[in-house]
Amino acid sequence: ETSEKECFCAALYTCYAHISPDIALELGWINGYHNFVMPFFIQNFKHTHQRLKALEEKTAPKTEDSAQDEVAATYGGLNGFNSGTLMLENGGPMMAPPQMQNGIDMSGFGVPNGISQQGMPGMGMGM
């Protein structure tokens, strides 16, 4: 009878990955092997606890401070100079738009002097 209990315990230890805990508990309870099934359950509880702990660490929500730091780091250097200001106002209120100097429009959007606004000669509708 002692040999049978020890073999049961050895089988639980050897085939740990293949034995469902409910089957081990049922067989141990039916045959009165309570003391021989406990090492299996201790090992099973430890393994389950470690897996749950790893899952909780992977799926735990990040703290609010670290999430804000990540957003700030992502959007902090968008313009390449790390000044933190966006050029939405073309330089801000301190910088005035380019003015006409010596008859030349310096803004880059005007029509240069010497070219007419009416188009090329000979391109009219009457031809």
N, C-alpha and C positions, 0 to 999 in steps of 0.2 A: 504494500500500500504506500509506503514512503517513497519508493522508486517512482510510482505513478505520479505522485504530486510533484516530485522534482523534475520529471520529464515534462509535465504540463508547464511548469515555470520556465524550463529551458526552451520549450517550443514557443512560448509567448515572447521570450527575449530574442530568439533567433528569427522568428517570423514577424517581428514587430510591425514592419511596413505593410504586411498583408493581412493583419488581423484587425477586425473592427472592434472598438472598445466594448460595444454592447454584447457582442458574441463572447468575448473574454469574460465579461461580468456575468453573463448568464451561465456559462459553463463552470465558472468558479463558484457561483452560488448554488447550483444544482448539486455539485460534487463536494461542497464543503471545503473548497480550496481558497478560502478568503485570504489567508496569509501568503499564499503563493501567487495570487493574482495582483497583490498590491504593488510589487515592483513595476509591473507592466503599467498600472494606472499612474504611478508616480512619474514614470518616463513619459507617458502620454500627456499628462497634464503639463509637464515642463515644456514639451515640444509644442503643444497647442498655445501655451502662454507666450513662448518666444515668437511664434508665427503671428499671433495677434498684436504683439508689441511692435513688430516690424511693419505690419500693415497700418497700425495707428500712426506711426512715425511718417510713413509715406503719404498718408491721406490727411494728415492734420492740416487744418487751414493755417496759412501764414499769419503772423501777427500783423496788425495794421501798420505799425511803424516800418517794418521791413518791406511791405508792399508799397508804401509811399516812397521809400528810398529807392526802390527799383524803378518806379515811374520817373522820379526826379533824375536818376542816372540815365535813363533812356532818352528823355527829352531835354536834358540840360545842355548838351552841346550841339544842338541842331544846326546852328549857323556856322559852326566850324571855328569860331573865335572864342567860344565859351564865355561870352559876355552875358548871356542869359536873356537878352532882349531880342525880340523879333523885329525885323525891319518892315513893319506894317505901315509906318507913316513916312517912309522914304527919308529916314534920318531923324524923325521927331520934330518937335516944334522949333528947335534951335537952328535947324538947317533949312534955309529958304530954297525954293526951287530955282534952277538956273535962269538967268535973265538974258535979255538980248545985249550983246556987247558988240559995238562997232557994226551994227546992222546984221549980225549973224545970230540966229537962234541957237543957243547952247543947250537946249533941252533935248535935242535929238528927235523931236516930233514935228518940228516946223518944216516949212519948205525953204530950202536955201535960196538966197538971192540970185536973180538972173534966170530962173526957170519960171515960165508962166504957169498959171493955174489952169489954163484952158486946154492944154494938151499939145500934141505935136502938130505942126502945120501940115495941111493937106489931109487930115484925118477926119474931116467933117462929114456930115450926112449927105451933102450935096454931090458927092463924086459918083 
